[in-house]
Amino acid sequence: MTTETTTQVTTGELSRPELKQTGLLHQSMAIVRRNLRHIKRQPEALTDVTIQPVMFVVLFAFVFGGSIQTEGSDYREWLLPGIMAQTMAFASFVVAIGLNTDIDKGIVDRFRSLPISRSSVLIGRSVSSLIHSSIGIVVMSITGLAIGWRIHDGLLAGLLAYGLLLLFGFAMIWIGILVGSAMRSIEAVNGLMFTTIFPITFLANTFAPTEQMTPVLRTIAEWNPISSLVQAMRELWGNTPPAPADAALPLHYPVLFAIGWSVLIAAVTAPLAVRAFNRRTSD
């Protein structure tokens, strides 16, 4: 064996391993599997989509629920779509931190040395982050069933609501890619994301009705894309009656606006995110 190897080196006949040509889909799925293995090896990374949402459900349903009145609906059923929307908005946190870590540790540079498309890194990160957040949606659905939440308006309407949730999560992921690529440290990512995404999820109809807010705050809250998503899920699941007559336009057509907001966010942020990622990884 040793003699044969030496002869090959001397005569210049040492064969290189054959590189198999793969498409973008195969490359992206390889990145997805790589990211999901991190969850398997570090299960504590799931605390943000398991323990935290359940904690929010319990706190608001049993601690604050008695002091928050929702007309025409039970607060526990009314609450759950809001927490699901907040959890999906936090998908941007996951992808921003994960991508920034990969760039900072040189993982993306190693990917660039391989014969794969640069887009596969972003697609793989996006899909794995969406799966990560979807785990939290499953956990909250089970928790909701335990505290009395139900889907009242049929299977198709229920699936449409979940589809809107995933579409919104996809849009938020592009925000995460943009921030994760533009910021130079994990601390900067955490600071920016926490001071923007967290308040936005509360300045909406996620945890309390907008009717009791001051006129200015109510207008801002009802035009918040999260409010359209939450109202759409509540109506599709039969957890609330239609919005009152004096509500803002998005709450009267929540499904259309939930789709429109998600498409708009993705259309605006995706090109900026790709540009920031290319600039950061070309340094």
C-alpha positions as a Python dict, from the first residue, in 0.01 Angstrom:
ca = {
    (1, 'M'): (0, 0, 0),
    (2, 'T'): (284, 233, 91),
    (3, 'T'): (479, 150, -224),
    (4, 'E'): (178, 209, -444),
    (5, 'T'): (110, 547, -288),
    (6, 'T'): (473, 653, -328),
    (7, 'T'): (477, 553, -692),
    (8, 'Q'): (167, 759, -761),
    (9, 'V'): (320, 1066, -604),
    (10, 'T'): (650, 1020, -796),
    (11, 'T'): (487, 973, -1135),
    (12, 'G'): (235, 1247, -1080),
    (13, 'E'): (-55, 1003, -1110),
    (14, 'L'): (-207, 1062, -768),
    (15, 'S'): (-578, 1105, -835),
    (16, 'R'): (-778, 1371, -660),
    (17, 'P'): (-1114, 1287, -504),
    (18, 'E'): (-1391, 1344, -751),
    (19, 'L'): (-1613, 1642, -670),
    (20, 'K'): (-1977, 1569, -730),
    (21, 'Q'): (-2172, 1850, -891),
    (22, 'T'): (-2471, 1952, -678),
    (23, 'G'): (-2751, 2197, -726),
    (24, 'L'): (-2860, 2490, -511),
    (25, 'L'): (-3132, 2284, -340),
    (26, 'H'): (-2892, 2008, -236),
    (27, 'Q'): (-2636, 2259, -112),
    (28, 'S'): (-2898, 2450, 87),
    (29, 'M'): (-3030, 2133, 249),
    (30, 'A'): (-2674, 2043, 352),
    (31, 'I'): (-2649, 2379, 531),
    (32, 'V'): (-2990, 2318, 692),
    (33, 'R'): (-2876, 1980, 825),
    (34, 'R'): (-2559, 2139, 958),
    (35, 'N'): (-2754, 2407, 1145),
    (36, 'L'): (-3008, 2161, 1283),
    (37, 'R'): (-2731, 1939, 1418),
    (38, 'H'): (-2632, 2230, 1641),
    (39, 'I'): (-2978, 2217, 1799),
    (40, 'K'): (-2942, 1842, 1855),
    (41, 'R'): (-2605, 1888, 2021),
    (42, 'Q'): (-2710, 2201, 2212),
    (43, 'P'): (-3075, 2149, 2309),
    (44, 'E'): (-3058, 2452, 2537),
    (45, 'A'): (-3073, 2659, 2217),
    (46, 'L'): (-3444, 2572, 2202),
    (47, 'T'): (-3529, 2757, 2523),
    (48, 'D'): (-3634, 3068, 2328),
    (49, 'V'): (-3902, 2872, 2140),
    (50, 'T'): (-4007, 2633, 2416),
    (51, 'I'): (-3973, 2764, 2771),
    (52, 'Q'): (-4004, 3136, 2691),
    (53, 'P'): (-4332, 3117, 2492),
    (54, 'V'): (-4489, 2883, 2748),
    (55, 'M'): (-4384, 3126, 3021),
    (56, 'F'): (-4553, 3412, 2834),
    (57, 'V'): (-4871, 3207, 2787),
    (58, 'V'): (-4889, 3118, 3156),
    (59, 'L'): (-4806, 3469, 3280),
    (60, 'F'): (-5054, 3653, 3060),
    (61, 'A'): (-5330, 3393, 3077),
    (62, 'F'): (-5327, 3338, 3452),
    (63, 'V'): (-5158, 3648, 3600),
    (64, 'F'): (-5264, 3937, 3375),
    (65, 'G'): (-5562, 3780, 3204),
    (66, 'G'): (-5804, 3869, 3481),
    (67, 'S'): (-5741, 4242, 3436),
    (68, 'I'): (-5754, 4250, 3052),
    (69, 'Q'): (-6099, 4249, 2899),
    (70, 'T'): (-6161, 4130, 2544),
    (71, 'E'): (-6506, 4191, 2405),
    (72, 'G'): (-6679, 3886, 2259),
    (73, 'S'): (-6398, 3637, 2322),
    (74, 'D'): (-6219, 3446, 2594),
    (75, 'Y'): (-5884, 3607, 2676),
    (76, 'R'): (-5692, 3279, 2675),
    (77, 'E'): (-5803, 3204, 2319),
    (78, 'W'): (-5755, 3568, 2221),
    (79, 'L'): (-5401, 3568, 2365),
    (80, 'L'): (-5245, 3271, 2191),
    (81, 'P'): (-5226, 3412, 1834),
    (82, 'G'): (-5048, 3719, 1971),
    (83, 'I'): (-4779, 3514, 2144),
    (84, 'M'): (-4736, 3301, 1832),
    (85, 'A'): (-4684, 3613, 1622),
    (86, 'Q'): (-4433, 3748, 1872),
    (87, 'T'): (-4241, 3419, 1866),
    (88, 'M'): (-4228, 3424, 1486),
    (89, 'A'): (-4109, 3785, 1492),
    (90, 'F'): (-3825, 3671, 1713),
    (91, 'A'): (-3714, 3440, 1429),
    (92, 'S'): (-3514, 3740, 1315),
    (93, 'F'): (-3316, 3716, 1640),
    (94, 'V'): (-3222, 3354, 1571),
    (95, 'V'): (-3101, 3407, 1217),
    (96, 'A'): (-2921, 3733, 1299),
    (97, 'I'): (-2723, 3581, 1585),
    (98, 'G'): (-2652, 3255, 1401),
    (99, 'L'): (-2535, 3425, 1083),
    (100, 'N'): (-2324, 3681, 1269),
    (101, 'T'): (-2159, 3401, 1466),
    (102, 'D'): (-2080, 3203, 1150),
    (103, 'I'): (-1928, 3510, 985),
    (104, 'D'): (-1729, 3607, 1295),
    (105, 'K'): (-1588, 3256, 1345),
    (106, 'G'): (-1491, 3218, 981),
    (107, 'I'): (-1745, 2946, 903),
    (108, 'V'): (-1878, 3140, 604),
    (109, 'D'): (-1521, 3181, 474),
    (110, 'R'): (-1484, 2802, 483),
    (111, 'F'): (-1809, 2766, 290),
    (112, 'R'): (-1677, 3011, 30),
    (113, 'S'): (-1377, 2782, -27),
    (114, 'L'): (-1615, 2502, -129),
    (115, 'P'): (-1771, 2467, -476),
    (116, 'I'): (-2114, 2582, -356),
    (117, 'S'): (-2333, 2880, -428),
    (118, 'R'): (-2310, 3169, -183),
    (119, 'S'): (-2691, 3184, -185),
    (120, 'S'): (-2708, 2836, -32),
    (121, 'V'): (-2566, 2975, 293),
    (122, 'L'): (-2850, 3226, 324),
    (123, 'I'): (-3119, 2981, 212),
    (124, 'G'): (-2994, 2715, 453),
    (125, 'R'): (-2983, 2961, 741),
    (126, 'S'): (-3334, 3087, 657),
    (127, 'V'): (-3492, 2742, 637),
    (128, 'S'): (-3328, 2617, 957),
    (129, 'S'): (-3435, 2931, 1144),
    (130, 'L'): (-3792, 2886, 1019),
    (131, 'I'): (-3787, 2525, 1141),
    (132, 'H'): (-3646, 2645, 1473),
    (133, 'S'): (-3931, 2893, 1518),
    (134, 'S'): (-4191, 2642, 1401),
    (135, 'I'): (-4095, 2417, 1692),
    (136, 'G'): (-4209, 2698, 1920),
    (137, 'I'): (-4541, 2725, 1734),
    (138, 'V'): (-4602, 2353, 1787),
    (139, 'V'): (-4517, 2383, 2157),
    (140, 'M'): (-4750, 2682, 2199),
    (141, 'S'): (-5032, 2509, 2011),
    (142, 'I'): (-5010, 2217, 2254),
    (143, 'T'): (-4993, 2458, 2549),
    (144, 'G'): (-5292, 2649, 2411),
    (145, 'L'): (-5498, 2332, 2385),
    (146, 'A'): (-5413, 2261, 2749),
    (147, 'I'): (-5545, 2600, 2867),
    (148, 'G'): (-5860, 2602, 2654),
    (149, 'W'): (-5761, 2744, 2312),
    (150, 'R'): (-5936, 2587, 2014),
    (151, 'I'): (-5967, 2629, 1635),
    (152, 'H'): (-6338, 2683, 1573),
    (153, 'D'): (-6368, 2760, 1202),
    (154, 'G'): (-6246, 2443, 1034),
    (155, 'L'): (-5926, 2284, 913),
    (156, 'L'): (-5866, 2495, 601),
    (157, 'A'): (-5903, 2826, 785),
    (158, 'G'): (-5679, 2695, 1060),
    (159, 'L'): (-5408, 2591, 815),
    (160, 'L'): (-5431, 2927, 638),
    (161, 'A'): (-5360, 3101, 968),
    (162, 'Y'): (-5051, 2886, 1022),
    (163, 'G'): (-4947, 2962, 663),
    (164, 'L'): (-4970, 3335, 729),
    (165, 'L'): (-4756, 3285, 1037),
    (166, 'L'): (-4485, 3107, 837),
    (167, 'L'): (-4498, 3371, 563),
    (168, 'F'): (-4447, 3645, 821),
    (169, 'G'): (-4162, 3447, 976),
    (170, 'F'): (-3994, 3421, 635),
    (171, 'A'): (-4015, 3800, 597),
    (172, 'M'): (-3869, 3856, 944),
    (173, 'I'): (-3580, 3624, 864),
    (174, 'W'): (-3460, 3868, 597),
    (175, 'I'): (-3447, 4139, 861),
    (176, 'G'): (-3232, 3904, 1068),
    (177, 'I'): (-3000, 3838, 774),
    (178, 'L'): (-2965, 4211, 717),
    (179, 'V'): (-2883, 4285, 1081),
    (180, 'G'): (-2659, 3979, 1123),
    (181, 'S'): (-2458, 4079, 816),
    (182, 'A'): (-2436, 4450, 893),
    (183, 'M'): (-2346, 4432, 1263),
    (184, 'R'): (-1990, 4349, 1362),
    (185, 'S'): (-2054, 4170, 1693),
    (186, 'I'): (-2312, 3959, 1875),
    (187, 'E'): (-2352, 4237, 2133),
    (188, 'A'): (-2444, 4485, 1860),
    (189, 'V'): (-2693, 4238, 1710),
    (190, 'N'): (-2859, 4176, 2046),
    (191, 'G'): (-2873, 4546, 2129),
    (192, 'L'): (-3028, 4651, 1798),
    (193, 'M'): (-3275, 4362, 1772),
    (194, 'F'): (-3393, 4388, 2131),
    (195, 'T'): (-3452, 4764, 2116),
    (196, 'T'): (-3651, 4738, 1791),
    (197, 'I'): (-3830, 4402, 1760),
    (198, 'F'): (-3929, 4366, 2125),
    (199, 'P'): (-4116, 4700, 2154),
    (200, 'I'): (-4281, 4648, 1814),
    (201, 'T'): (-4433, 4320, 1929),
    (202, 'F'): (-4590, 4495, 2229),
    (203, 'L'): (-4708, 4806, 2043),
    (204, 'A'): (-4975, 4599, 1870),
    (205, 'N'): (-5282, 4395, 1955),
    (206, 'T'): (-5072, 4102, 2071),
    (207, 'F'): (-5146, 4115, 2444),
    (208, 'A'): (-5413, 4382, 2488),
    (209, 'P'): (-5692, 4528, 2270),
    (210, 'T'): (-5607, 4848, 2089),
    (211, 'E'): (-5944, 5010, 2171),
    (212, 'Q'): (-5821, 5119, 2516),
    (213, 'M'): (-5506, 5288, 2380),
    (214, 'T'): (-5469, 5661, 2325),
    (215, 'P'): (-5561, 5771, 1970),
    (216, 'V'): (-5200, 5810, 1857),
    (217, 'L'): (-5084, 5479, 2000),
    (218, 'R'): (-5395, 5305, 1870),
    (219, 'T'): (-5329, 5426, 1516),
    (220, 'I'): (-4967, 5310, 1532),
    (221, 'A'): (-5064, 4975, 1682),
    (222, 'E'): (-5338, 4903, 1430),
    (223, 'W'): (-5111, 4982, 1135),
    (224, 'N'): (-4840, 4761, 1285),
    (225, 'P'): (-4793, 4457, 1053),
    (226, 'I'): (-4803, 4229, 1356),
    (227, 'S'): (-5155, 4350, 1438),
    (228, 'S'): (-5280, 4248, 1092),
    (229, 'L'): (-5124, 3904, 1133),
    (230, 'V'): (-5267, 3855, 1481),
    (231, 'Q'): (-5615, 3974, 1383),
    (232, 'A'): (-5609, 3743, 1079),
    (233, 'M'): (-5519, 3441, 1290),
    (234, 'R'): (-5782, 3521, 1551),
    (235, 'E'): (-6055, 3554, 1290),
    (236, 'L'): (-5948, 3245, 1096),
    (237, 'W'): (-5939, 3040, 1414),
    (238, 'G'): (-6267, 3185, 1538),
    (239, 'N'): (-6108, 3332, 1852),
    (240, 'T'): (-6252, 3683, 1812),
    (241, 'P'): (-6529, 3869, 1629),
    (242, 'P'): (-6440, 4107, 1341),
    (243, 'A'): (-6267, 4434, 1428),
    (244, 'P'): (-6490, 4722, 1547),
    (245, 'A'): (-6611, 4974, 1292),
    (246, 'D'): (-6373, 5247, 1411),
    (247, 'A'): (-6062, 5026, 1375),
    (248, 'A'): (-5797, 5108, 1116),
    (249, 'L'): (-5825, 4967, 765),
    (250, 'P'): (-5572, 4678, 810),
    (251, 'L'): (-5784, 4521, 1083),
    (252, 'H'): (-6091, 4512, 857),
    (253, 'Y'): (-5899, 4312, 592),
    (254, 'P'): (-5643, 4137, 811),
    (255, 'V'): (-5568, 3839, 584),
    (256, 'L'): (-5494, 4057, 281),
    (257, 'F'): (-5286, 4300, 485),
    (258, 'A'): (-5097, 4017, 660),
    (259, 'I'): (-4995, 3882, 320),
    (260, 'G'): (-4920, 4229, 185),
    (261, 'W'): (-4708, 4336, 482),
    (262, 'S'): (-4506, 4012, 469),
    (263, 'V'): (-4440, 4043, 95),
    (264, 'L'): (-4348, 4411, 132),
    (265, 'I'): (-4106, 4348, 420),
    (266, 'A'): (-3936, 4067, 229),
    (267, 'A'): (-3923, 4266, -97),
    (268, 'V'): (-3758, 4565, 76),
    (269, 'T'): (-3518, 4386, 309),
    (270, 'A'): (-3409, 4088, 96),
    (271, 'P'): (-3202, 4290, -157),
    (272, 'L'): (-3049, 4495, 126),
    (273, 'A'): (-2971, 4177, 319),
    (274, 'V'): (-2805, 4007, 22),
    (275, 'R'): (-2599, 4320, -46),
    (276, 'A'): (-2490, 4347, 318),
    (277, 'F'): (-2401, 3977, 329),
    (278, 'N'): (-2196, 3997, 8),
    (279, 'R'): (-2016, 4309, 129),
    (280, 'R'): (-1940, 4156, 470),
    (281, 'T'): (-1815, 3823, 333),
    (282, 'S'): (-1605, 3986, 62),
    (283, 'D'): (-1387, 4179, 308),
}
